[in-house]
Amino acid sequence: MSLRRSLALTVVGVSLIATGLFFATGSSATGAKRRATARAVTFNKDIAPIFFQKCADCHHAGEAAPFSVLSYKELRPWAKSIREKVVNRQMPPWHADPHFGQFANDRRLSQQQIDTITTWVDGGAQEGNPKDLPTAPKFVDGWGISKPDVILEVPEEYTLEASGPDEYQYFDVATNFTEDKYVQMAEARPGNRKIVHHIIAFIVPPGAPSTAKMTPEMRDKAMEAQLKNSPFYRDGFLMRLKPDQPVVDDACAPENARRGGGQNENILVGYAPGHNPDVWAPGVGKRVPAGATIRFQIHYSKVAGSVQKDRSSIGLVFAKQVPQKLVGTRSVGNMLFKIPPGAESHRVTGCLTLRDNTRIYALMPHMHLR
């Protein structure tokens, strides 16, 4: 992230499934190795169940990972690399501190699973009997959720030039919902994963200003008007802080409560590499009001020397009945901090005060590397 560049709308809290928390426990490494030497470890019988459960979300056709774990033929050339990444616990990626909390979507492998994978690779990464292969997970046209009830795409394909700074682009899409809809599952999908750093889809309520029917030129003018009385200005396609804004490193301090911290926008769904689709338990969902507009914020990163195109989308699966509990997603961030030159570390805080009794289902930390 830039030293004084705005973090507006880039640090968001998205959902952390905190119900039904559990860990799979494994036997000791010695026991696993002893059993492994008793018979040959094969992909179809021993490895596929692990990969299907822990890796397939990212490692299947159409996703960001470089190969699919659903196909032995496709993953076999990667066997030694898989072993290295698994032993070093770089894969599956999971950066939450294991000393604090347990998470239902924890991707980490048990030591027994790691030992099984290393024994498989060291033994020649054999395929095994096709009859032992379990049923692979199903992915509908790349969607991690079940077949969407509705797919909302940005209105036109966007062309990203080959050079220059990152871009933040905004696209409004009318839902045309004639009644309130309750979302059980939601997923944001980049059209081009080479250039999409993140997507945030906001729910714009009916009656609020919308650019859904505007030309690109009209959209630019509307955004300039909205920024006139804000702390930000547009620098090309970037949002930057105006020079006269105060520096607020500690947005949690009482005197800074109104300057930094939580935002009130309503986020429908977000995407960043490694983010799973949002799936809520029966009786829990998000409300999209009739006549609402969905505003896409897409952060694009350039691919040097190559013009790229993108048309991203979101997919929604509706609840079969009105949920008993509604989920709301808010951002918690600080857009006014300044890191001193040469600082090895610098503390910055952002806070959100919850006024009602609230259960936190999910958390998605998201930062940018300068």
C-alpha positions in Angstrom: 0.0 0.0 0.0 1.2 3.5 -0.5 2.6 5.4 2.5 -0.1 8.0 2.5 -2.4 6.6 -0.2 -6.0 6.1 0.7 -7.1 2.7 1.9 -10.6 3.7 1.1 -12.8 0.6 0.6 -9.8 -1.7 0.4 -9.7 -3.0 3.9 -12.9 -4.9 4.5 -14.4 -7.3 7.0 -16.1 -10.1 5.1 -17.7 -13.2 6.7 -15.8 -15.7 9.0 -17.9 -18.8 9.5 -17.7 -19.3 13.3 -20.4 -21.9 13.8 -19.6 -25.6 14.2 -16.0 -25.1 14.9 -13.9 -28.2 14.7 -10.5 -29.6 14.0 -9.6 -33.0 12.5 -7.0 -34.6 14.7 -4.5 -37.1 13.4 -2.2 -39.7 15.0 1.5 -39.2 15.5 3.9 -38.9 12.6 5.6 -42.1 13.6 2.3 -44.0 13.5 1.4 -42.6 10.1 4.8 -43.6 8.6 4.5 -47.1 10.1 1.1 -47.6 8.5 2.3 -46.1 5.2 5.2 -48.6 4.9 2.7 -51.4 5.3 1.2 -50.8 1.9 1.8 -48.6 -1.1 0.3 -45.1 -0.9 -1.7 -44.2 -4.0 -3.3 -41.1 -5.4 -6.7 -42.7 -5.9 -7.0 -44.3 -2.5 -5.1 -42.0 -0.1 -4.2 -38.7 -1.7 -7.4 -37.7 -3.7 -9.6 -37.6 -0.5 -7.2 -35.1 1.0 -6.8 -32.9 -2.1 -10.6 -33.0 -2.9 -11.3 -31.7 0.7 -8.5 -29.2 1.2 -7.2 -28.1 -2.2 -9.9 -28.4 -4.9 -11.5 -25.0 -4.1 -8.6 -23.2 -5.7 -7.0 -26.1 -7.7 -9.7 -26.9 -10.3 -10.2 -25.7 -13.9 -10.8 -22.0 -14.2 -9.3 -21.0 -10.9 -6.1 -19.1 -10.0 -4.0 -22.2 -9.1 -1.7 -23.5 -11.9 -3.1 -27.0 -12.0 -6.1 -29.1 -11.0 -6.0 -31.7 -8.3 -9.1 -33.3 -9.8 -6.9 -35.0 -12.4 -4.0 -37.3 -11.6 -2.6 -36.7 -15.1 -2.5 -33.0 -14.6 -1.1 -32.9 -11.1 1.5 -35.7 -11.4 4.2 -33.4 -12.9 3.8 -31.2 -9.8 4.4 -34.0 -7.2 7.8 -32.8 -5.9 6.6 -29.2 -5.7 3.5 -30.3 -3.8 5.7 -32.2 -1.4 7.9 -29.2 -0.7 5.0 -26.8 -0.2 3.1 -29.2 2.0 6.0 -30.0 4.2 6.8 -26.3 4.6 3.1 -25.7 5.4 2.9 -23.1 2.6 0.0 -25.1 1.1 -2.8 -25.0 1.7 -2.4 -21.3 2.6 -3.7 -20.5 6.1 -2.2 -17.5 7.9 -4.5 -17.2 10.9 -2.5 -17.5 14.2 -3.2 -21.0 15.5 -3.0 -19.8 19.1 -6.1 -17.7 18.8 -9.5 -19.3 17.9 -10.6 -22.2 15.8 -12.2 -21.8 12.4 -14.7 -23.9 10.6 -13.0 -23.3 7.2 -9.4 -24.1 8.5 -7.5 -25.4 5.5 -4.4 -26.7 7.3 -3.4 -30.3 6.9 -2.9 -32.6 9.9 0.6 -34.1 10.4 -0.8 -37.4 9.4 -2.1 -36.0 6.1 1.3 -34.4 5.4 3.1 -37.7 6.1 0.8 -39.5 3.8 1.5 -37.0 1.0 5.3 -37.2 1.5 5.2 -41.0 1.5 3.2 -40.9 -1.7 5.7 -38.7 -3.5 8.8 -40.5 -2.1 7.2 -43.8 -3.3 6.9 -42.6 -6.9 3.5 -40.8 -6.7 1.6 -43.8 -8.0 -1.9 -43.5 -9.3 -3.4 -46.7 -8.0 -6.6 -48.6 -8.7 -9.2 -46.4 -10.5 -11.9 -48.2 -8.4 -10.5 -46.5 -5.3 -10.9 -43.0 -6.6 -13.7 -41.1 -4.6 -16.3 -38.9 -6.3 -14.7 -35.5 -7.1 -16.4 -32.3 -5.9 -18.6 -30.7 -8.5 -18.0 -27.1 -9.7 -20.6 -25.5 -12.0 -18.9 -23.5 -14.7 -16.2 -22.7 -12.2 -18.6 -21.5 -9.5 -17.7 -22.5 -6.0 -21.4 -22.2 -5.0 -24.2 -24.3 -6.4 -25.7 -23.1 -9.7 -26.5 -19.4 -9.1 -30.1 -18.3 -9.3 -28.9 -15.0 -10.8 -25.6 -13.8 -12.2 -24.9 -10.1 -12.3 -22.1 -9.0 -14.7 -20.4 -5.6 -15.1 -22.2 -3.9 -18.0 -19.4 -4.1 -20.5 -16.0 -5.7 -21.0 -13.3 -3.4 -19.5 -9.9 -2.9 -21.3 -6.9 -2.4 -19.1 -3.9 -0.8 -20.7 -0.5 -2.5 -20.5 1.3 0.2 -18.4 0.7 2.7 -15.7 -0.5 2.6 -12.1 -3.2 0.4 -10.7 -6.8 1.3 -11.4 -9.9 1.3 -9.3 -13.0 1.1 -11.5 -16.6 1.3 -10.4 -19.5 -0.3 -12.3 -23.2 -0.1 -11.2 -25.5 -3.0 -12.2 -29.3 -2.7 -11.7 -30.7 -5.9 -10.1 -34.3 -5.2 -11.4 -35.6 -7.2 -8.4 -39.3 -6.5 -7.9 -39.3 -7.9 -4.4 -36.8 -8.2 -1.6 -34.3 -11.1 -2.1 -32.5 -13.1 0.6 -29.2 -14.5 -0.3 -28.0 -17.8 1.0 -24.8 -18.1 -1.0 -22.8 -15.4 -2.8 -19.6 -15.5 -4.9 -17.6 -12.8 -6.7 -15.7 -14.1 -9.7 -13.0 -12.2 -11.6 -13.3 -12.4 -15.4 -9.5 -12.2 -15.7 -7.5 -13.3 -12.7 -4.3 -11.9 -14.1 -5.4 -8.4 -13.4 -8.2 -8.5 -10.8 -6.6 -7.8 -7.4 -10.0 -7.6 -5.6 -13.7 -7.1 -6.1 -16.1 -5.6 -3.6 -19.8 -5.6 -4.5 -21.9 -3.1 -2.5 -25.6 -3.0 -2.1 -26.8 0.4 -3.1 -30.4 0.9 -1.8 -33.2 2.0 -4.1 -33.4 5.8 -4.5 -29.7 6.3 -3.9 -27.6 7.8 -6.7 -26.6 5.2 -9.3 -24.6 5.2 -12.4 -26.1 2.1 -13.9 -27.5 3.9 -16.9 -24.7 6.3 -17.4 -22.0 6.4 -20.0 -18.4 6.1 -18.8 -18.0 9.9 -19.3 -21.1 10.5 -17.2 -19.8 8.1 -14.5 -16.6 10.0 -14.2 -18.4 13.4 -13.7 -20.7 11.8 -11.2 -17.8 10.5 -9.2 -16.0 13.8 -9.3 -19.1 15.5 -7.9 -19.3 12.9 -5.1 -15.7 13.5 -4.1 -16.0 17.2 -3.9 -16.8 17.3 -0.2 -14.9 14.2 0.7 -11.3 13.7 2.0 -10.4 12.1 -1.4 -9.6 13.1 -4.9 -9.1 11.0 -8.1 -5.6 10.7 -9.5 -6.2 9.0 -12.8 -8.1 5.9 -11.7 -6.8 5.9 -8.1 -8.3 7.4 -5.0 -5.9 9.5 -3.0 -6.2 11.6 0.2 -6.2 15.4 -0.2 -3.0 16.9 1.1 -4.8 18.9 3.9 -6.2 15.9 5.6 -5.1 15.2 9.2 -2.9 12.2 10.0 -4.7 9.7 12.2 -2.6 6.7 13.1 -4.8 5.7 16.1 -8.4 5.7 14.8 -9.5 3.9 18.0 -8.7 6.9 20.2 -11.9 8.6 21.4 -10.9 11.9 19.8 -10.5 10.2 16.4 -13.6 8.0 16.5 -15.4 10.0 13.8 -12.4 10.2 11.5 -11.3 6.6 11.1 -12.5 3.1 11.8 -15.7 1.3 10.6 -17.7 2.3 7.6 -21.4 2.0 7.2 -21.6 0.7 3.6 -23.3 -2.6 3.1 -21.1 -5.1 1.3 -22.8 -8.0 -0.5 -19.8 -10.1 -1.4 -16.1 -9.7 -2.0 -13.2 -11.4 -3.7 -9.5 -11.5 -3.2 -7.2 -14.4 -4.1 -7.9 -17.3 -1.7 -11.2 -16.0 -0.5 -13.9 -18.7 -0.4 -17.5 -18.0 -1.5 -19.9 -16.8 1.3 -22.2 -19.6 2.3 -24.5 -19.2 5.3 -26.3 -21.8 7.3 -30.1 -22.3 6.8 -31.9 -19.5 8.6 -29.1 -17.0 8.0 -28.7 -14.7 4.9 -28.3 -11.3 3.4 -31.1 -9.0 2.3 -31.0 -7.3 -1.1 -34.0 -4.9 -1.3 -36.3 -4.6 -4.3 -34.9 -2.1 -6.8 -31.4 -2.1 -5.4 -28.3 -1.6 -7.5 -25.1 -3.6 -7.1 -21.9 -1.4 -7.2 -18.7 -3.3 -8.2 -15.5 -1.8 -7.0 -12.7 -3.6 -9.0 -9.0 -3.1 -8.3 -7.0 -3.8 -11.4 -3.2 -4.4 -11.5 -1.4 -4.0 -14.8 0.4 -6.8 -16.6 3.5 -5.2 -18.1 3.5 -5.2 -21.9 0.1 -6.7 -22.3 -3.3 -5.2 -22.8 -5.9 -7.2 -20.9 -9.7 -7.4 -20.8 -12.0 -8.2 -17.9 -15.7 -8.7 -17.3 -16.2 -9.8 -13.7 -19.5 -11.0 -12.1 -21.2 -12.1 -9.0 -23.4 -15.2 -8.5 -26.2 -15.4 -6.0 -28.2 -18.4 -4.6 -31.4 -17.3 -2.9 -32.8 -18.7 0.4 -35.9 -20.8 0.1 -37.6 -18.7 2.9 -37.0 -15.5 4.7 -34.1 -16.1 7.1 -34.4 -15.7 10.8 -31.1 -13.8 11.1 -29.7 -11.3 8.6 -26.0 -10.9 7.9 -24.5 -7.5 7.4 -20.9 -6.9 6.3 -19.1 -3.8 7.3 -15.5 -2.6 6.7 -13.1 -1.7 9.5 -10.2 0.3 8.3 -8.1 3.4 8.7 -7.7 5.7 5.7 -5.8 8.6 7.3 -2.5 7.0 8.6 1.0 7.9 7.6 4.0 5.6 7.9 7.2 7.6 8.7 10.1 7.2 6.2 12.3 4.3 7.0 10.2 2.9 9.8 10.7 -0.8 10.4 7.3 -1.1 12.0 4.4 1.3 12.6 1.2 0.8 14.6 -2.0 1.8 13.0 -5.5 1.1 14.4 -9.0 1.1 13.1 -12.2 0.3 15.2 -15.8 -0.4 14.7 -18.2 -0.2 17.6 -21.1 -2.7 17.6 -24.2 -1.2 19.3 -26.2 -4.4 19.3 -25.7 -8.0 20.4 -23.8 -9.4 17.4 -22.3 -12.7 16.4 -19.3 -12.4 14.1 -19.4 -15.1 11.4 -16.4 -14.1 9.4 -13.4 -11.8 9.1 -11.3 -11.1 6.0 -8.1 -9.1 6.6 -7.0 -7.4 3.3 -3.9 -5.3 2.8 -1.8 -4.0 -0.1 1.9 -4.4 -0.6 3.7 -1.4 -2.0 
